[in-house]
Amino acid sequence: MTENDFEALLRALDLESADQFDDFEQLAALIEDDHPVDEAAVHRLLGNTIGSLLADLIENYFEDLLTGVPDDDVDFYTLLTLIGRSLSGLAARSAADSDDRHRFIDELLRFRDWVTAPGNVQIKNPALPDSQIVSILEALALYRLDQLDPPAEDRCFDYSAALDYEVEEFSLSF
């Protein structure tokens, strides 16, 4: 990591220092930006953030994210819930153990890569012959948009290709 990588990350999150990382929008921006991010810069950013704060931010982020899952997609909803609980539990425990903090950040970046990767969700519109292949985040946003302004024909969101995400057992917290 260079100092430029860390400074670029701070600018992308509209921060002057790592101490200012403390809000939902900053976490959402970190996760949802599909541009490459330097792993060491993220470790430096989150390395000293209070574990309970990270856990709360993760819980709030996933609570918001889950509102974009179609009601009939129970498997995907369950998977996202499990991922959120896993990351939140690992974040809470990471305050006392630098190895847990490292695992939390690694898992957060793995989640980031998965949720922004193109091609995990197929969207079918009955009015069109072709389907659309998008990232998980794009699909969740489109579903939310459909709820606000319903299209003439309901779209079908198929998350089956995204269900292969493995949640690490060491990060589960109940």
N, CA, C and O of each residue as an XYZ file, in Angstrom:
696
protein
N       0.844     -1.185      0.000
C       0.000      0.000      0.000
C       0.883      1.241      0.000
O       1.897      1.313      0.695
N       0.478      2.178     -0.775
C       1.155      3.466     -0.742
C       0.278      4.456      0.009
O      -0.911      4.228      0.226
N       0.886      5.532      0.388
C       0.121      6.596      1.056
C      -0.973      7.110      0.124
O      -2.044      7.508      0.582
N      -0.708      7.102     -1.176
C      -1.702      7.546     -2.158
C      -2.945      6.658     -2.156
O      -4.057      7.158     -2.325
N      -2.773      5.336     -1.965
C      -3.916      4.419     -1.902
C      -4.815      4.771     -0.724
O      -6.039      4.815     -0.853
N      -4.197      5.019      0.418
C      -4.968      5.357      1.609
C      -5.650      6.710      1.443
O      -6.823      6.862      1.782
N      -4.923      7.684      0.927
C      -5.501      9.012      0.703
C      -6.647      8.942     -0.306
O      -7.655      9.631     -0.146
N      -6.500      8.121     -1.340
C      -7.560      7.968     -2.342
C      -8.806      7.355     -1.701
O      -9.928      7.749     -2.021
N      -8.611      6.398     -0.804
C      -9.739      5.793     -0.103
C     -10.433      6.822      0.784
O     -11.661      6.895      0.810
N      -9.659      7.607      1.501
C     -10.247      8.658      2.339
C     -11.054      9.641      1.489
O     -12.169     10.012      1.855
N     -10.494     10.058      0.365
C     -11.219     10.984     -0.530
C     -12.506     10.354     -1.060
O     -13.541     11.019     -1.123
N     -12.450      9.083     -1.438
C     -13.636      8.401     -1.966
C     -14.753      8.349     -0.926
O     -15.935      8.357     -1.271
N     -14.372      8.295      0.341
C     -15.350      8.237      1.427
C     -15.631      9.604      2.035
O     -16.375      9.717      3.009
N     -15.035     10.637      1.460
C     -15.193     12.013      1.927
C     -14.769     12.160      3.399
O     -15.481     12.742      4.217
N     -13.587     11.611      3.701
C     -13.023     11.672      5.047
C     -11.692     12.401      5.016
O     -10.990     12.399      4.005
N     -11.356     13.025      6.140
C     -10.037     13.633      6.272
C      -9.075     12.704      6.998
O      -7.862     12.780      6.804
N      -9.631     11.812      7.848
C      -8.794     10.854      8.568
C      -9.618      9.604      8.863
O     -10.846      9.616      8.774
N      -8.925      8.534      9.214
C      -9.600      7.276      9.525
C     -10.488      7.409     10.765
O     -11.478      6.688     10.898
N     -10.146      8.313     11.659
C     -10.936      8.525     12.879
C     -12.357      8.982     12.576
O     -13.240      8.855     13.424
N     -12.585      9.505     11.393
C     -13.912     10.012     11.033
C     -14.839      8.935     10.464
O     -16.006      9.211     10.188
N     -14.334      7.719     10.289
C     -15.174      6.643      9.762
C     -16.123      6.193     10.861
O     -15.738      5.441     11.756
N     -17.373      6.660     10.787
C     -18.307      6.337     11.858
C     -19.767      6.401     11.439
O     -20.649      6.504     12.291
N     -20.039      6.342     10.128
C     -21.443      6.427      9.764
C     -21.836      5.486      8.641
O     -21.013      5.031      7.847
N     -23.120      5.218      8.615
C     -23.724      4.270      7.687
C     -23.358      4.571      6.236
O     -22.995      3.664      5.486
N     -23.450      5.819      5.844
C     -23.180      6.198      4.457
C     -21.729      5.893      4.067
O     -21.461      5.508      2.929
N     -20.819      6.059      4.985
C     -19.413      5.758      4.701
C     -19.207      4.259      4.502
O     -18.477      3.842      3.603
N     -19.851      3.451      5.341
C     -19.761      2.005      5.169
C     -20.395      1.596      3.840
O     -19.827      0.793      3.099
N     -21.566      2.143      3.540
C     -22.232      1.824      2.271
C     -21.350      2.204      1.084
O     -21.251      1.447      0.118
N     -20.720      3.351      1.150
C     -19.838      3.779      0.060
C     -18.644      2.839     -0.075
O     -18.233      2.511     -1.189
N     -18.092      2.408      1.041
C     -16.958      1.482      1.014
C     -17.352      0.156      0.356
O     -16.609     -0.382     -0.465
N     -18.507     -0.357      0.718
C     -18.961     -1.644      0.186
C     -19.435     -1.527     -1.260
O     -19.120     -2.385     -2.085
N     -20.176     -0.492     -1.570
C     -20.889     -0.435     -2.843
C     -20.098      0.156     -4.000
O     -20.539      0.066     -5.146
N     -18.961      0.748     -3.739
C     -18.131      1.262     -4.823
C     -17.466      0.076     -5.508
O     -16.708     -0.669     -4.887
N     -17.756     -0.091     -6.788
C     -17.227     -1.272     -7.481
C     -15.827     -1.069     -8.052
O     -15.324     -1.930     -8.775
N     -15.202      0.046     -7.738
C     -13.821      0.259     -8.155
C     -12.887     -0.529     -7.237
O     -13.200     -0.729     -6.063
N     -11.760     -0.970     -7.752
C     -10.813     -1.698     -6.900
C     -10.380     -0.853     -5.706
O     -10.218      0.363     -5.806
N     -10.200     -1.519     -4.596
C      -9.750     -0.841     -3.385
C      -8.550     -1.612     -2.851
O      -8.523     -2.842     -2.878
N      -7.572     -0.879     -2.371
C      -6.381     -1.501     -1.826
C      -6.709     -2.100     -0.455
O      -7.163     -1.401      0.451
N      -6.473     -3.395     -0.326
C      -6.797     -4.099      0.912
C      -6.071     -3.497      2.118
O      -6.666     -3.338      3.184
N      -4.814     -3.169      1.955
C      -4.049     -2.584      3.064
C      -4.620     -1.228      3.470
O      -4.601     -0.874      4.649
N      -5.125     -0.475      2.506
C      -5.732      0.824      2.824
C      -6.998      0.632      3.660
O      -7.264      1.407      4.578
N      -7.776     -0.402      3.340
C      -8.986     -0.687      4.128
C      -8.596     -1.144      5.528
O      -9.234     -0.754      6.506
N      -7.563     -1.962      5.633
C      -7.091     -2.379      6.960
C      -6.651     -1.165      7.776
O      -6.933     -1.079      8.971
N      -5.976     -0.249      7.139
C      -5.543      0.967      7.847
C      -6.745      1.820      8.252
O      -6.772      2.388      9.344
N      -7.737      1.906      7.365
C      -8.939      2.696      7.645
C      -9.714      2.124      8.828
O     -10.111      2.863      9.729
N      -9.928      0.818      8.827
C     -10.790      0.200      9.835
C     -10.032     -0.403     11.016
O     -10.644     -0.877     11.973
N      -8.718     -0.386     10.949
C      -7.906     -1.043     11.964
C      -8.145     -0.584     13.386
O      -8.027     -1.386     14.312
N      -8.476      0.679     13.589
C      -8.666      1.197     14.945
C     -10.098      1.637     15.233
O     -10.367      2.258     16.261
N     -11.009      1.316     14.328
C     -12.408      1.676     14.549
C     -12.974      0.789     15.655
O     -12.674     -0.404     15.707
N     -13.770      1.351     16.518
C     -14.350      0.628     17.654
C     -15.200     -0.535     17.133
O     -16.048     -0.351     16.259
N     -14.965     -1.730     17.677
C     -15.655     -2.937     17.219
C     -17.164     -2.837     17.316
O     -17.874     -3.248     16.399
N     -17.661     -2.294     18.420
C     -19.118     -2.187     18.584
C     -19.712     -1.216     17.562
O     -20.837     -1.415     17.103
N     -18.970     -0.173     17.203
C     -19.432      0.755     16.163
C     -19.509      0.033     14.824
O     -20.501      0.157     14.106
N     -18.461     -0.724     14.483
C     -18.474     -1.487     13.235
C     -19.643     -2.463     13.211
O     -20.315     -2.603     12.189
N     -19.888     -3.138     14.328
C     -20.993     -4.096     14.403
C     -22.328     -3.394     14.170
O     -23.174     -3.899     13.433
N     -22.519     -2.235     14.796
C     -23.762     -1.473     14.602
C     -23.924     -1.009     13.156
O     -25.017     -1.081     12.595
N     -22.839     -0.536     12.559
C     -22.898     -0.096     11.162
C     -23.254     -1.259     10.248
O     -24.071     -1.109      9.340
N     -22.648     -2.409     10.482
C     -22.941     -3.605      9.685
C     -24.404     -4.002      9.848
O     -25.077     -4.286      8.858
N     -24.904     -4.025     11.074
C     -26.308     -4.391     11.321
C     -27.247     -3.436     10.590
O     -28.200     -3.876      9.948
N     -26.986     -2.142     10.682
C     -27.830     -1.159     10.004
C     -27.741     -1.292      8.487
O     -28.745     -1.155      7.788
N     -26.547     -1.557      7.985
C     -26.365     -1.708      6.544
C     -27.169     -2.897      6.022
O     -27.867     -2.788      5.014
N     -27.067     -4.024      6.709
C     -27.781     -5.211      6.247
C     -29.288     -5.075      6.427
O     -30.059     -5.584      5.613
N     -29.705     -4.401      7.474
C     -31.140     -4.145      7.646
C     -31.669     -3.362      6.445
O     -32.742     -3.665      5.923
N     -30.921     -2.369      6.016
C     -31.306     -1.582      4.852
C     -31.224     -2.417      3.568
O     -32.121     -2.353      2.728
N     -30.168     -3.185      3.420
C     -29.969     -4.005      2.227
C     -31.105     -5.009      2.043
O     -31.551     -5.245      0.920
N     -31.565     -5.590      3.125
C     -32.607     -6.611      3.063
C     -33.937     -6.074      2.565
O     -34.775     -6.852      2.109
N     -34.154     -4.772      2.638
C     -35.409     -4.213      2.127
C     -35.477     -4.291      0.598
O     -36.541     -4.083      0.015
N     -34.359     -4.585     -0.047
C     -34.336     -4.707     -1.501
C     -34.495     -6.122     -2.008
O     -34.434     -6.357     -3.215
N     -34.698     -7.076     -1.102
C     -34.866     -8.474     -1.519
C     -36.348     -8.750     -1.734
O     -37.166     -8.467     -0.859
N     -36.698     -9.301     -2.896
C     -38.114     -9.640     -3.141
C     -38.651    -10.587     -2.067
O     -37.937    -11.467     -1.585
N     -39.909    -10.394     -1.704
C     -40.525    -11.176     -0.631
C     -40.496    -12.679     -0.877
O     -40.442    -13.461      0.072
N     -40.532    -13.084     -2.126
C     -40.601    -14.507     -2.423
C     -39.228    -15.173     -2.546
O     -39.151    -16.365     -2.846
N     -38.164    -14.438     -2.323
C     -36.823    -15.008     -2.435
C     -36.244    -15.290     -1.050
O     -35.316    -14.623     -0.593
N     -36.813    -16.286     -0.405
C     -36.471    -16.627      0.974
C     -35.017    -17.082      1.103
O     -34.337    -16.711      2.060
N     -34.536    -17.877      0.152
C     -33.160    -18.386      0.242
C     -32.143    -17.252      0.221
O     -31.198    -17.243      1.011
N     -32.336    -16.300     -0.680
C     -31.394    -15.185     -0.774
C     -31.501    -14.288      0.457
O     -30.487    -13.815      0.970
N     -32.716    -14.053      0.930
C     -32.930    -13.257      2.141
C     -32.214    -13.913      3.329
O     -31.553    -13.234      4.115
N     -32.351    -15.218      3.448
C     -31.715    -15.947      4.538
C     -30.198    -15.858      4.440
O     -29.517    -15.658      5.445
N     -29.674    -16.006      3.238
C     -28.225    -15.905      3.044
C     -27.714    -14.523      3.445
O     -26.728    -14.418      4.174
N     -28.374    -13.461      2.977
C     -27.936    -12.108      3.346
C     -28.029    -11.881      4.850
O     -27.163    -11.232      5.436
N     -29.071    -12.407      5.471
C     -29.219    -12.281      6.924
C     -28.058    -12.971      7.636
O     -27.490    -12.425      8.581
N     -27.712    -14.160      7.184
C     -26.606    -14.907      7.775
C     -25.273    -14.180      7.583
O     -24.461    -14.119      8.506
N     -25.050    -13.637      6.402
C     -23.814    -12.887      6.135
C     -23.741    -11.668      7.059
O     -22.697    -11.392      7.650
N     -24.853    -10.947      7.179
C     -24.886     -9.765      8.040
C     -24.586    -10.101      9.492
O     -23.813     -9.403     10.148
N     -25.197    -11.169      9.993
C     -24.951    -11.583     11.380
C     -23.507    -12.018     11.570
O     -22.883    -11.732     12.592
N     -22.994    -12.709     10.575
C     -21.617    -13.169     10.630
C     -20.645    -11.992     10.707
O     -19.765    -11.956     11.567
N     -20.815    -11.037      9.803
C     -19.925     -9.866      9.789
C     -20.084     -9.026     11.051
O     -19.099     -8.528     11.596
N     -21.302     -8.870     11.509
C     -21.546     -8.086     12.718
C     -20.898     -8.733     13.933
O     -20.275     -8.052     14.747
N     -21.047    -10.050     14.057
C     -20.436    -10.759     15.183
C     -18.927    -10.684     15.150
O     -18.285    -10.481     16.181
N     -18.366    -10.846     13.980
C     -16.911    -10.775     13.851
C     -16.415     -9.354     14.143
O     -15.367     -9.174     14.764
N     -17.167     -8.352     13.695
C     -16.782     -6.961     13.971
C     -16.793     -6.685     15.476
O     -15.876     -6.056     16.003
N     -17.827     -7.156     16.157
C     -17.929     -6.921     17.600
C     -16.771     -7.566     18.354
O     -16.222     -6.975     19.283
N     -16.403     -8.782     17.949
C     -15.303     -9.484     18.620
C     -13.940     -8.931     18.232
O     -12.954     -9.159     18.934
N     -13.878     -8.212     17.128
C     -12.584     -7.773     16.604
C     -11.929     -6.680     17.431
O     -10.751     -6.382     17.232
N     -12.660     -6.080     18.350
C     -12.083     -5.011     19.173
C     -10.969     -5.538     20.070
O     -10.017     -4.819     20.373
N     -11.091     -6.792     20.491
C     -10.128     -7.342     21.449
C      -9.018     -8.154     20.800
O      -8.057     -8.530     21.472
N      -9.132     -8.430     19.519
C      -8.183     -9.344     18.891
C      -7.853     -8.859     17.484
O      -8.736     -8.749     16.633
N      -6.583     -8.574     17.250
C      -6.178     -8.065     15.937
C      -6.370     -9.117     14.846
O      -6.613     -8.765     13.691
N      -6.264    -10.407     15.193
C      -6.525    -11.452     14.200
C      -7.990    -11.437     13.776
O      -8.303    -11.602     12.597
N      -8.892    -11.238     14.748
C     -10.319    -11.135     14.422
C     -10.595     -9.891     13.582
O     -11.434     -9.929     12.682
N      -9.905     -8.795     13.863
C     -10.090     -7.569     13.063
C      -9.646     -7.824     11.628
O     -10.308     -7.412     10.675
N      -8.533     -8.500     11.493
C      -8.031     -8.827     10.158
C      -9.029     -9.726      9.421
O      -9.318     -9.494      8.247
N      -9.559    -10.752     10.104
C     -10.557    -11.638      9.485
C     -11.822    -10.873      9.131
O     -12.407    -11.099      8.071
N     -12.254     -9.966     10.013
C     -13.441     -9.164      9.718
C     -13.244     -8.366      8.435
O     -14.107     -8.379      7.557
N     -12.135     -7.683      8.322
C     -11.882     -6.847      7.140
C     -11.768     -7.720      5.891
O     -12.293     -7.359      4.838
N     -11.098     -8.848      5.994
C     -11.006     -9.762      4.855
C     -12.394    -10.242      4.423
O     -12.695    -10.289      3.230
N     -13.228    -10.595      5.389
C     -14.587    -11.055      5.072
C     -15.441     -9.921      4.497
O     -16.247    -10.144      3.594
N     -15.263     -8.718      5.018
C     -15.997     -7.563      4.486
C     -15.612     -7.316      3.031
O     -16.477     -7.037      2.201
N     -14.338     -7.416      2.720
C     -13.885     -7.217      1.342
C     -14.351     -8.359      0.436
O     -14.653     -8.133     -0.735
N     -14.409     -9.565      0.963
C     -14.930    -10.690      0.172
C     -16.409    -10.465     -0.128
O     -16.861    -10.711     -1.246
N     -17.163     -9.997      0.869
C     -18.574     -9.670      0.653
C     -18.699     -8.562     -0.386
O     -19.540     -8.641     -1.282
N     -17.876     -7.544     -0.271
C     -17.884     -6.420     -1.217
C     -17.677     -6.915     -2.641
O     -18.397     -6.514     -3.556
N     -16.694     -7.783     -2.826
C     -16.420     -8.317     -4.162
C     -17.620     -9.097     -4.704
O     -17.955     -8.984     -5.883
N     -18.256     -9.877     -3.855
C     -19.401    -10.707     -4.252
C     -20.617     -9.857     -4.610
O     -21.269    -10.094     -5.626
N     -20.914     -8.880     -3.784
C     -22.147     -8.100     -3.967
C     -22.049     -7.129     -5.151
O     -23.070     -6.726     -5.708
N     -20.833     -6.758     -5.532
C     -20.664     -5.833     -6.662
C     -20.286     -6.534     -7.962
O     -20.246     -5.903     -9.018
N     -20.010     -7.837     -7.892
C     -19.587     -8.570     -9.089
C     -20.719     -8.625    -10.112
O     -21.858     -8.941     -9.766
N     -20.411     -8.324    -11.353
C     -21.461     -8.401    -12.387
C     -21.844     -9.858    -12.649
O     -21.011    -10.759    -12.552
N     -23.100    -10.068    -12.976
C     -23.531    -11.380    -13.423
C     -24.075    -12.328    -12.385
O     -24.236    -13.512    -12.682
N     -24.367    -11.871    -11.180
C     -24.893    -12.763    -10.144
C     -26.409    -12.879    -10.136
O     -26.954    -13.803     -9.532
N     -27.100    -11.955    -10.798
C     -28.564    -11.950    -10.763
C     -29.097    -11.810    -12.184
O     -28.614    -11.003    -12.978
N     -30.102    -12.617    -12.473
C     -30.771    -12.525    -13.772
C     -32.131    -11.889    -13.549
O     -32.893    -12.306    -12.677
N     -32.423    -10.877    -14.349
C     -33.710    -10.196    -14.258
C     -34.462    -10.450    -15.555
O     -33.972    -10.171    -16.649
N     -35.661    -10.986    -15.400
C     -36.500    -11.275    -16.562
C     -37.688    -10.322    -16.552
O     -38.387    -10.172    -15.550
N     -37.888     -9.693    -17.685
C     -39.033     -8.812    -17.875
C     -39.945     -9.492    -18.884
O     -39.542     -9.707    -20.027
N     -41.174     -9.837    -18.482
C     -42.072    -10.553    -19.392
C     -42.344     -9.807    -20.706
O     -42.706    -10.425    -21.707
N     -42.171     -8.498    -20.702
C     -42.444     -7.714    -21.909
C     -41.279     -7.733    -22.898
O     -41.425     -7.286    -24.036
N     -40.125     -8.248    -22.470
C     -38.939     -8.269    -23.323
C     -38.461     -9.707    -23.535
O     -38.593    -10.542    -22.640
N     -37.908     -9.999    -24.718
C     -37.463    -11.366    -24.986
C     -36.178    -11.755    -24.244
O     -35.988    -12.929    -23.927
N     -35.314    -10.810    -23.970
C     -34.031    -11.109    -23.329
C     -34.068    -10.759    -21.852
O     -34.813     -9.880    -21.418
N     -33.247    -11.467    -21.094
C     -33.110    -11.133    -19.683
C     -31.872    -10.267    -19.503
O     -31.023    -10.166    -20.389
N     -31.795     -9.658    -18.353
C     -30.692     -8.769    -18.015
C     -29.882     -9.435    -16.903
O     -30.461     -9.960    -15.952
N     -28.562     -9.422    -17.008
C     -27.685     -9.994    -15.985
C     -26.981     -8.829    -15.291
O     -26.318     -8.020    -15.941
N     -27.129     -8.749    -13.959
C     -26.596     -7.614    -13.206
C     -25.945     -8.077    -11.910
O     -26.010     -9.253    -11.551
N     -25.320     -7.140    -11.220
C     -24.759     -7.427     -9.902
C     -25.887     -7.505     -8.876
O     -27.013     -7.080     -9.134
N     -25.569     -8.045     -7.733
C     -26.546     -8.123     -6.648
C     -27.013     -6.729     -6.251
O     -28.210     -6.501     -6.079
N     -26.078     -5.798     -6.105
C     -26.465     -4.436     -5.714
C     -27.383     -3.791     -6.737
O     -28.347     -3.119     -6.370
N     -27.092     -3.988     -8.019
C     -27.962     -3.428     -9.060
C     -29.364     -4.023     -8.978
O     -30.356     -3.305     -9.105
N     -29.445     -5.332     -8.767
C     -30.743     -5.988     -8.678
C     -31.538     -5.487     -7.472
O     -32.740     -5.240     -7.575
N     -30.870     -5.341     -6.338
C     -31.558     -4.841     -5.144
C     -32.074     -3.425     -5.364
O     -33.177     -3.089     -4.932
N     -31.287     -2.600     -6.031
C     -31.711     -1.225     -6.322
C     -32.882     -1.209     -7.314
O     -33.817     -0.425     -7.154
N     -32.835     -2.063     -8.324
C     -33.932     -2.124     -9.298
C     -35.222     -2.604     -8.656
O     -36.300     -2.103     -8.977
N     -35.123     -3.561     -7.758
C     -36.317     -4.035     -7.059
C     -36.922     -2.910     -6.215
O     -38.138     -2.717     -6.207
N     -36.072     -2.178     -5.513
C     -36.560     -1.036     -4.724
C     -37.239     -0.007     -5.615
O     -38.294      0.528     -5.274
N     -36.627      0.262     -6.753
C     -37.205      1.210     -7.705
C     -38.568      0.717     -8.184
O     -39.508      1.504     -8.299
N     -38.676     -0.570     -8.459
C     -39.960     -1.141     -8.876
C     -41.026     -0.973     -7.802
O     -42.203     -0.806     -8.123
N     -40.631     -1.014     -6.531
C     -41.584     -0.849     -5.442
C     -42.079      0.596     -5.358
O     -43.226      0.842     -4.986
N     -41.226      1.532     -5.699
C     -41.606      2.946     -5.669
C     -42.429      3.343     -6.890
O     -43.374      4.123     -6.785
N     -42.060      2.798     -8.049
C     -42.724      3.126     -9.305
C     -42.899      1.834    -10.098
O     -42.090      1.524    -10.973
N     -43.954      1.082     -9.794
C     -44.121     -0.233    -10.416
C     -44.174     -0.159    -11.944
O     -44.888      0.668    -12.512
N     -43.409     -1.037    -12.599
C     -43.449     -1.087    -14.064
C     -44.753     -1.732    -14.527
O     -45.469     -2.342    -13.733
N     -45.053     -1.594    -15.811
C     -46.273     -2.185    -16.357
C     -46.268     -3.709    -16.192
O     -47.302     -4.307    -15.892
N     -45.126     -4.321    -16.385
C     -44.972     -5.768    -16.216
C     -43.990     -6.015    -15.066
O     -42.911     -5.423    -15.030
N     -44.362     -6.880    -14.140
C     -43.455     -7.205    -13.034
C     -42.221     -7.926    -13.547
O     -42.310     -8.830    -14.378
N     -41.079     -7.515    -13.041
C     -39.833     -8.204    -13.374
C     -39.640     -9.362    -12.405
O     -40.092     -9.315    -11.261
N     -38.969    -10.387    -12.875
C     -38.640    -11.550    -12.049
C     -37.143    -11.511    -11.758
O     -36.326    -11.465    -12.679
N     -36.789    -11.530    -10.483
C     -35.397    -11.467    -10.058
C     -34.954    -12.872     -9.654
O     -35.534    -13.480     -8.754
N     -33.935    -13.373    -10.316
C     -33.427    -14.719    -10.048
C     -32.036    -14.616     -9.420
O     -31.050    -14.317    -10.094
N     -31.987    -14.872     -8.113
C     -30.739    -14.786     -7.354
C     -30.033    -16.131     -7.218
O     -29.059    -16.231     -6.472
N     -30.490    -17.152     -7.909
C     -29.948    -18.501     -7.702
C     -28.443    -18.586     -7.956
O     -27.755    -19.356     -7.286
N     -27.919    -17.817     -8.902
C     -26.475    -17.840     -9.171
C     -25.671    -17.202     -8.035
O     -24.459    -17.400     -7.944
N     -26.334    -16.449     -7.185
C     -25.639    -15.757     -6.088
C     -25.650    -16.556     -4.790
O     -25.067    -16.122     -3.796
N     -26.291    -17.696     -4.783
C     -26.455    -18.451     -3.541
C     -25.238    -19.284     -3.146
O     -25.275    -19.990     -2.138
N     -24.174    -19.212     -3.916
C     -22.999    -20.034     -3.617
C     -22.009    -19.371     -2.669
O     -20.885    -19.852     -2.527
N     -22.390    -18.300     -2.029
C     -21.519    -17.592     -1.089
C     -21.365    -18.433      0.175
O     -22.359    -18.825      0.787
N     -20.133    -18.708      0.561
C     -19.885    -19.468      1.778
C     -19.618    -18.529      2.945
O     -18.738    -17.670      2.887
N     -20.386    -18.710      3.989
C     -20.189    -17.923      5.206
C     -19.236    -18.701      6.095
O     -19.483    -19.862      6.421
N     -18.147    -18.056      6.485
C     -17.153    -18.712      7.315
C     -17.722    -18.984      8.709
O     -18.301    -18.097      9.337
N     -17.552    -20.205      9.178
C     -18.091    -20.597     10.480
C     -17.484    -19.818     11.627
O     -18.168    -19.530     12.609
N     -16.204    -19.471     11.520
C     -15.560    -18.786     12.644
C     -16.166    -17.409     12.907
O     -15.962    -16.833     13.976
N     -16.902    -16.886     11.946
C     -17.418    -15.531     12.114
C     -18.869    -15.496     12.553
O     -19.456    -14.419     12.656
N     -19.462    -16.657     12.813
C     -20.852    -16.678     13.234
C     -20.978    -16.246     14.687
O     -20.179    -16.631     15.540
N     -22.001    -15.436     14.951
C     -22.243    -14.973     16.302
C     -23.745    -14.970     16.547
O     -24.508    -14.408     15.761
N     -24.161    -15.595     17.627
C     -25.596    -15.650     17.929
C     -25.884    -15.020     19.261
O     -27.039    -14.973     19.685
